[in-house]
Amino acid sequence: MSQGSFPRRPASAGFHAHCCSCRSETEPVSDVITRRGFLGGTALGGIALSGLSWSMLAASEPEAPSAPLRRPLVVKPIFVYNTCNRRHQRSWRSWGGIETQAQADEEQVRIACELDVLRNQADFPVQFLPLAAVQRPEEVASLDDANQVDAILVYAAGGGVACFDAAAKFGKNMIFFVRHRSGPLYTWYEIISPRYLRRHTDHSAHDHIDTNDVVVDSQDEILWRLRALCGLRNTVKSRIVAIGGPAGWGNPSEVIAALAKERWNLDIRTVTYDNLRKLLEEALKDQAAVSRAKTRAADYLKLPKTTLETELPFVENAFVLDELFRGLMAEADCRAITINRCMDVIMPISKTTACLTLSTLNDAGYLAFCESDFVVVPAGILLANISGKPVFLNDPTYPHDGVITLAHCTAPRCMDGKNLEPARVLTHFESDYGAAPKVDMKIGQTVTNVIPDFAAKRWVGFRGRIAENPFLPICRSQIEVTFEANNETLAQHMPGFHWITAYGDHLREMGYALKKVPITWECLG
């Protein structure tokens, strides 16, 4: 076990983080509303959760429930080809290395082997349906299982435009693969741009298919596009619990919620603070729940490179809140939660702050965000679903000298999805109350920074590097991030307010996914 990684614990142990990449992601998650049928009337931006009780939400086992897994991206591979016969003194074949059925059969074996490699290499859940080999558009149209998939992967060896049009009628995301040197040359290596993408014009002829959807030879190029589509598939129509309802910077709450619905079709389930107060009062009177929270708090504080610099009851109450939030997400059949008024209303109710709770939930594979800011929440959900790692919602500052400070009190510790970063458990900065982690993120780590705009039309992204973990009089988790863009360029292109940051470089995937929404993507490199 690497230093700082989560220790393996028996089922009876207290703190269980269940980092994302440590779990298999092959099991589908139900889209169906929970069987208990507790949903009430319409709330601002979504549905209100009602009829809840602590006995309904309380964990029945000492071990905290795990987060649901990402849903697998289901892909239909289609091999489009044609065979030909020699004709005397006539052109009888197109460009390409597949002329006979025997060669087509060999190519199907090659494709099947490559799909097996892609499946094994994928760091995201993906399912490939059986390869279909077709020569005519009516064969494509008869592929019943293509109606059930998220994406179609077209191996464009031959055939006509009508085959591609038939595949497009399924209304799925499409990726076209053509060979140059990775096997027998494909006909469409020559003509996919002028004949299909542009339809004998100088302009794109399709609304949802363009040059970004064409791959030549590279399996890695297929893989990152599928990763992006997996992130998109798990974001669009996803469900999230909003404690205190949706909010957001820049517009009234109802406008922000409407934009989240319009762009992402988010299913927002609201829990009012009156309901939360009742649930927490019941939880804090439940001696078994309090005992579980104390055990989990003690286990958390025993983790490597963890120091306590606030009062222990704040940490214990944070784990009561952790169990309650997990219960709410389980009832809503979702893995995402956000909390409004987290800097004032929550404190007298929970007798702590939500900061540490949101951190532990993110480490456990949930998507947990403060401030209920639905300007940035969709960006957090998408980047987490693409990367398979926790993400850091933060307040940016002003770029200068090639550096910018990012900070918030709710940072995850398992930022790489595997290992814990060092953390001091302090008070929440603005209130000097409760429990909030100061996470010291990895110096030199490459990070992706995503900046959504207020209007949900233009997002900006850039790659940076963590240079320092300062301890300024601001939110507790702080990183100084260096960047390559010009200071003024970044300052002029920064929309919105809150940012989302994740370990690793996910700029290609973000841009590819946003194009499907569509939201304009400005990548500053």
C-alpha positions in Angstrom: 0.0 0.0 0.0 1.5 3.4 -1.0 1.9 6.0 1.7 -1.2 7.9 2.2 -3.5 5.4 0.5 -6.7 4.3 2.3 -6.1 1.3 4.6 -8.2 -1.7 4.0 -10.7 -2.2 6.9 -13.1 -4.9 7.9 -16.8 -4.4 7.4 -17.2 -3.5 11.1 -14.8 -0.6 10.9 -15.9 3.1 11.0 -14.4 5.4 8.3 -14.8 4.1 4.7 -13.8 6.4 1.9 -14.2 4.0 -1.0 -12.1 6.0 -3.5 -13.5 6.0 -7.0 -10.8 4.2 -8.9 -10.6 1.4 -6.3 -14.1 0.2 -7.2 -15.2 -1.8 -10.2 -17.5 0.2 -12.5 -19.2 -2.5 -14.4 -22.6 -2.5 -12.6 -25.4 -0.3 -14.0 -27.2 2.1 -11.7 -31.0 2.2 -11.8 -32.7 5.2 -13.4 -35.9 4.4 -11.5 -37.2 6.5 -8.6 -36.6 4.8 -5.3 -39.2 2.1 -4.4 -40.4 4.0 -1.3 -42.1 6.6 -3.4 -41.5 9.5 -1.1 -41.5 12.2 -3.7 -43.7 15.3 -3.0 -44.7 18.3 -4.9 -42.8 20.6 -7.3 -40.0 22.7 -5.8 -38.0 25.5 -7.3 -36.0 24.0 -10.1 -37.1 20.4 -9.4 -39.0 18.1 -7.1 -39.2 18.3 -3.3 -38.3 15.3 -1.3 -40.9 14.8 1.4 -42.1 12.2 3.9 -38.6 11.6 5.1 -37.6 10.3 8.5 -34.3 9.5 10.1 -35.4 5.8 10.6 -35.8 5.6 6.8 -32.4 7.1 6.1 -30.3 5.7 8.9 -27.6 3.1 8.0 -28.5 -0.4 9.1 -24.8 -1.5 9.1 -21.8 0.0 10.8 -20.1 0.5 7.4 -21.3 3.6 5.6 -23.0 2.9 2.2 -20.8 3.2 -0.9 -21.5 5.7 -3.7 -23.3 4.4 -6.8 -21.0 3.7 -9.8 -20.9 5.6 -13.0 -23.2 4.0 -15.6 -21.3 2.3 -18.5 -21.2 3.9 -21.9 -22.8 1.4 -24.3 -21.3 1.4 -27.7 -22.4 -0.3 -31.0 -19.5 -1.0 -33.3 -20.4 -1.2 -37.0 -18.0 -2.3 -39.8 -19.1 -0.8 -43.1 -17.4 -2.4 -46.1 -18.0 -3.6 -49.7 -16.4 -6.3 -51.9 -15.8 -5.9 -55.6 -15.3 -7.9 -58.8 -12.7 -7.3 -61.5 -14.2 -5.7 -64.7 -12.3 -5.7 -67.9 -11.2 -2.2 -69.1 -13.3 -0.5 -66.3 -12.5 0.9 -62.9 -13.8 -1.8 -60.6 -12.4 -1.0 -57.2 -12.2 2.1 -54.9 -9.1 3.0 -52.8 -8.6 0.6 -50.0 -7.2 -2.8 -48.9 -10.5 -4.7 -48.5 -11.7 -6.2 -51.7 -12.9 -9.7 -50.9 -15.1 -11.3 -48.2 -12.1 -13.2 -46.9 -10.3 -9.9 -46.3 -13.5 -8.5 -44.7 -13.6 -11.5 -42.4 -10.0 -11.0 -41.3 -10.7 -7.3 -40.6 -13.6 -8.2 -38.3 -11.3 -10.4 -36.3 -8.8 -7.5 -36.1 -11.5 -5.1 -34.9 -12.8 -7.5 -32.3 -9.3 -7.8 -30.9 -8.9 -4.0 -30.8 -12.2 -3.7 -29.0 -11.1 -6.1 -26.4 -8.0 -4.1 -25.8 -10.0 -0.9 -25.6 -12.3 -2.4 -23.0 -9.3 -3.6 -20.9 -7.5 -0.2 -21.1 -10.6 1.9 -20.3 -10.4 3.7 -17.0 -14.2 4.3 -17.3 -17.1 1.9 -17.6 -17.8 0.9 -21.2 -19.7 -1.9 -22.8 -19.3 -2.9 -26.5 -22.2 -4.7 -28.1 -21.4 -7.3 -30.8 -19.7 -6.0 -34.0 -22.1 -5.7 -36.9 -20.7 -6.1 -40.4 -22.9 -4.3 -43.1 -22.7 -3.4 -46.7 -26.1 -1.8 -47.4 -28.1 0.9 -45.6 -31.0 -1.4 -45.0 -28.7 -3.7 -43.0 -27.8 -0.7 -40.8 -31.4 0.3 -40.3 -32.3 -3.3 -39.2 -29.8 -3.2 -36.3 -32.3 -3.2 -33.4 -29.7 -3.0 -30.7 -28.4 0.3 -32.0 -31.5 2.0 -30.5 -30.3 1.1 -27.0 -26.8 2.5 -27.2 -25.1 5.7 -26.2 -22.7 5.8 -29.1 -22.0 4.2 -32.5 -18.4 3.5 -33.5 -18.3 3.2 -37.3 -15.4 1.4 -38.9 -15.6 3.1 -42.3 -13.8 0.7 -44.6 -16.1 1.1 -47.5 -19.8 1.3 -48.4 -21.7 4.4 -49.3 -22.9 7.6 -47.6 -26.3 6.0 -47.3 -24.9 3.6 -44.7 -23.7 6.4 -42.6 -27.0 8.3 -43.0 -28.8 5.2 -41.8 -26.6 5.0 -38.7 -27.1 8.7 -38.0 -30.9 8.2 -38.0 -30.6 6.4 -34.6 -29.8 9.8 -33.1 -26.7 8.6 -31.2 -23.2 10.1 -30.8 -21.0 8.8 -33.7 -17.3 8.2 -34.0 -15.8 7.3 -37.4 -12.6 5.2 -37.5 -10.5 4.9 -40.7 -7.2 3.1 -41.3 -4.1 4.5 -42.9 -1.3 2.3 -41.6 -2.9 0.3 -38.7 -4.3 -2.4 -41.0 -5.8 -2.5 -44.5 -6.3 1.0 -45.8 -9.9 2.2 -45.6 -11.7 3.8 -48.6 -13.0 6.6 -46.4 -9.5 7.6 -45.3 -9.6 9.4 -48.7 -13.1 10.9 -48.9 -14.7 11.2 -45.5 -14.2 14.9 -45.4 -15.4 16.0 -48.9 -18.0 13.4 -49.5 -19.5 12.8 -46.0 -18.6 15.6 -43.6 -19.0 18.4 -46.2 -21.3 16.7 -48.8 -19.4 18.1 -51.8 -19.4 21.7 -50.3 -16.8 23.7 -48.5 -18.8 23.7 -45.2 -19.8 21.2 -42.6 -23.0 19.5 -43.6 -24.1 18.1 -40.2 -25.3 19.6 -37.0 -23.9 16.9 -34.7 -21.0 15.3 -36.6 -17.8 17.1 -37.6 -14.0 16.6 -38.0 -13.7 16.0 -34.2 -15.6 12.7 -34.7 -13.0 11.2 -37.1 -10.1 9.1 -35.9 -7.3 7.8 -38.1 -5.5 4.6 -36.9 -5.1 5.5 -33.2 -6.9 3.4 -30.6 -5.9 6.1 -27.9 -7.9 8.7 -30.0 -10.9 6.4 -29.9 -10.5 5.8 -26.1 -10.4 9.5 -25.0 -13.5 10.3 -27.1 -15.3 7.4 -25.5 -14.2 8.6 -22.1 -15.7 12.0 -22.9 -18.9 10.5 -24.0 -19.1 8.4 -20.8 -18.7 11.6 -18.8 -21.5 13.2 -20.8 -23.7 10.1 -20.6 -23.4 10.2 -16.8 -24.1 14.0 -16.6 -27.0 14.6 -18.8 -30.3 13.8 -17.1 -28.4 13.0 -13.8 -30.1 13.6 -10.5 -28.8 15.7 -7.6 -30.1 16.4 -4.1 -30.2 20.1 -3.3 -30.3 21.0 0.4 -32.1 24.3 0.6 -32.9 24.3 -3.1 -30.8 25.4 -6.1 -29.0 28.8 -6.1 -26.2 30.3 -8.1 -24.1 33.3 -8.8 -25.0 35.9 -11.5 -28.7 35.3 -11.9 -31.8 34.7 -9.7 -32.1 31.1 -8.5 -35.0 30.3 -10.8 -32.9 31.4 -13.9 -29.9 29.3 -12.8 -32.1 26.3 -12.2 -33.8 26.8 -15.6 -30.4 26.9 -17.4 -29.3 23.7 -15.6 -32.5 22.1 -16.8 -32.2 23.4 -20.3 -28.6 22.6 -21.0 -28.2 19.4 -18.9 -31.7 18.2 -18.1 -30.6 17.9 -14.4 -33.2 16.3 -12.1 -32.9 18.5 -9.0 -34.5 17.0 -5.8 -34.9 19.6 -3.1 -34.7 19.0 0.7 -35.9 22.0 2.7 -34.0 23.2 5.7 -37.1 22.5 7.8 -36.9 18.9 6.8 -33.2 18.8 7.3 -33.6 20.3 10.8 -36.1 17.6 11.7 -33.9 14.8 10.3 -30.8 16.1 12.1 -32.6 16.4 15.4 -33.7 12.8 15.1 -30.2 11.7 14.1 -28.5 13.5 17.0 -30.9 11.7 19.4 -30.1 8.3 17.9 -27.4 6.9 20.1 -26.5 4.3 17.5 -26.0 6.9 14.9 -24.0 9.1 17.3 -21.8 6.1 18.2 -21.2 5.3 14.5 -20.2 8.9 13.9 -17.8 8.9 16.8 -16.2 5.7 15.5 -15.9 7.1 12.0 -14.5 10.4 13.2 -11.9 8.6 15.3 -10.9 6.4 12.3 -10.6 9.4 10.1 -8.3 11.2 12.5 -6.1 8.1 12.7 -5.5 8.3 8.9 -1.9 9.1 7.9 -1.0 12.8 7.8 -4.2 13.9 9.4 -4.1 16.5 12.3 -6.9 17.8 14.3 -6.9 21.6 15.0 -10.5 22.2 15.9 -12.9 20.7 18.5 -13.5 17.0 18.2 -17.4 17.3 18.5 -17.3 19.3 15.3 -15.7 16.4 13.5 -18.1 13.9 15.1 -21.1 15.9 14.1 -19.7 16.1 10.5 -20.0 12.4 10.3 -23.6 12.4 11.5 -24.2 14.8 8.6 -22.2 12.5 6.3 -24.5 9.6 7.1 -27.6 11.7 6.7 -26.5 13.0 3.3 -25.6 9.4 2.1 -29.1 8.4 3.2 -30.7 11.2 1.2 -28.8 10.3 -1.9 -29.7 6.6 -1.5 -33.4 7.6 -1.2 -33.1 9.7 -4.4 -31.1 7.0 -6.2 -28.3 9.4 -7.0 -24.7 10.1 -6.2 -24.7 13.9 -6.2 -25.6 16.4 -3.5 -25.2 20.2 -2.9 -26.0 22.4 0.0 -27.3 26.0 -0.1 -26.6 28.5 2.6 -23.7 26.3 3.8 -22.0 29.3 5.4 -24.8 30.2 7.9 -28.1 28.3 8.0 -26.5 24.8 8.4 -24.4 25.6 11.4 -27.0 25.9 14.2 -28.8 22.9 12.8 -25.9 20.5 12.5 -23.7 21.9 15.3 -20.8 21.9 12.8 -20.2 23.0 9.2 -20.7 21.0 6.1 -17.1 21.4 4.9 -15.6 18.2 6.2 -18.7 16.3 5.3 -18.5 17.3 1.6 -14.9 16.4 1.6 -15.5 12.9 2.9 -18.4 12.3 0.5 -16.2 13.3 -2.4 -13.5 11.0 -1.2 -16.1 8.2 -1.1 -17.0 8.6 -4.8 -20.0 10.9 -4.4 -20.2 14.3 -6.0 -20.7 16.8 -3.2 -20.7 20.5 -3.7 -21.1 23.5 -1.4 -23.2 26.7 -2.1 -25.7 25.0 -4.4 -24.3 27.0 -7.2 -25.9 25.5 -10.4 -23.7 27.7 -12.5 -20.7 25.5 -11.6 -22.4 22.3 -10.4 -22.8 20.9 -14.0 -19.2 21.5 -14.6 -18.3 19.6 -11.5 -20.5 16.7 -12.4 -19.1 16.5 -15.9 -15.4 16.8 -15.0 -15.8 14.2 -12.3 -17.6 11.8 -14.6 -14.9 12.3 -17.3 -11.9 11.9 -15.0 -13.3 9.3 -12.6 -11.8 11.4 -9.8 -13.1 13.8 -7.1 -13.1 17.5 -8.1 -12.4 20.7 -6.2 -15.0 23.5 -6.4 -13.1 26.6 -5.6 -13.0 30.4 -5.6 -10.5 31.9 -8.0 -8.6 35.1 -7.5 -6.9 37.4 -10.1 -4.2 36.0 -12.4 -0.8 37.6 -12.2 2.8 36.7 -12.9 1.8 33.3 -14.3 0.0 32.2 -11.1 -3.5 32.2 -9.6 -4.7 31.3 -6.1 -7.6 28.8 -5.8 -9.3 28.1 -2.5 -12.3 26.7 -0.7 -13.0 24.9 2.5 -14.4 21.6 1.1 -11.6 20.1 -0.9 -11.4 16.3 -1.3 -8.3 14.5 0.0 -8.4 11.7 -2.6 -7.8 13.9 -5.5 -6.1 11.3 -7.6 -8.9 8.8 -6.9 -6.4 6.5 -5.0 -4.3 8.2 -2.3 -5.0 10.6 0.5 -3.3 14.0 0.6 -2.2 15.4 3.9 -4.8 17.4 5.7 -5.2 19.6 8.8 -8.7 19.7 10.1 -9.4 23.3 11.0 -12.5 25.5 11.5 -14.3 26.9 8.5 -12.5 30.2 7.7 -15.3 32.8 7.5 -17.1 31.6 10.6 -14.1 30.2 12.5 -16.5 27.4 13.5 -17.0 23.7 12.7 -14.6 21.4 10.8 -13.0 22.0 7.4 -10.0 20.3 5.9 -6.9 22.2 4.7 -5.8 19.7 2.0 -2.1 20.0 0.9 -2.4 19.0 -2.7 0.6 17.4 -4.6 3.2 19.9 -5.6 4.0 19.7 -9.3 0.6 18.0 -10.1 -0.9 18.8 -13.5 -4.5 20.0 -13.0 -7.4 20.8 -15.3 -9.3 24.0 -14.5 -12.8 24.6 -15.9 -14.5 28.0 -15.7 -18.2 28.0 -16.6 -20.1 31.1 -17.5 -23.2 32.5 -16.0 -25.2 32.1 -19.2 -24.3 28.4 -19.7 -23.1 29.3 -23.2 -19.3 29.5 -22.9 -16.9 27.6 -20.8 -13.1 28.2 -20.5 -10.5 25.7 -19.6 -6.7 25.5 -19.2 -4.1 23.2 -17.9 -2.1 24.3 -14.9 0.4 23.0 -12.3 0.2 23.2 -8.5 3.1 25.2 -7.3 2.3 25.7 -3.6 -0.1 25.1 -0.7 -0.1 28.4 1.1 -1.8 29.3 4.3 -3.4 32.7 3.6 -6.3 34.2 5.5 -8.8 32.7 3.1 -10.7 29.4 2.6 -8.7 26.6 4.1 -7.7 24.4 1.2 -5.5 26.6 -1.0 -3.4 26.0 -4.1 -1.2 28.3 -6.1 -1.6 27.2 -9.7 0.9 28.2 -12.4 -0.3 28.5 -16.1 1.2 29.1 -19.5 -1.3 31.6 -20.9 -0.7 35.3 -20.8 -2.0 36.9 -17.6 -4.1 39.4 -19.4 -5.5 36.7 -21.7 -6.7 34.6 -18.8 -8.1 37.7 -17.0 -10.0 38.8 -20.1 -11.4 35.3 -20.8 -12.5 34.4 -17.2 -16.4 34.2 -17.2 -18.7 33.3 -14.2 -17.2 33.0 -10.8 -16.6 29.5 -9.3 -14.1 27.1 -10.9 -13.8 23.4 -10.9 -10.3 21.8 -10.7 -9.3 18.1 -11.1 -6.0 16.2 -11.1 -4.8 15.3 -14.6 -5.3 16.8 -18.1 -8.9 16.4 -19.3 -9.1 19.3 -21.7 -9.7 17.3 -24.8 -12.5 15.3 -23.2 -14.1 18.4 -21.8 -14.1 20.1 -25.2 -15.4 17.1 -27.0 -18.3 16.6 -24.5 -19.3 20.2 -24.5 -19.5 20.3 -28.3 -22.4 17.8 -28.0 -24.4 20.0 -25.5 -23.6 22.4 -27.2 -21.6 24.9 -25.1 -18.7 26.8 -26.6 -15.3 25.6 -25.3 -12.4 28.1 -25.1 -9.2 26.2 -24.3 -6.4 28.4 -23.2 -3.9 25.5 -23.3 
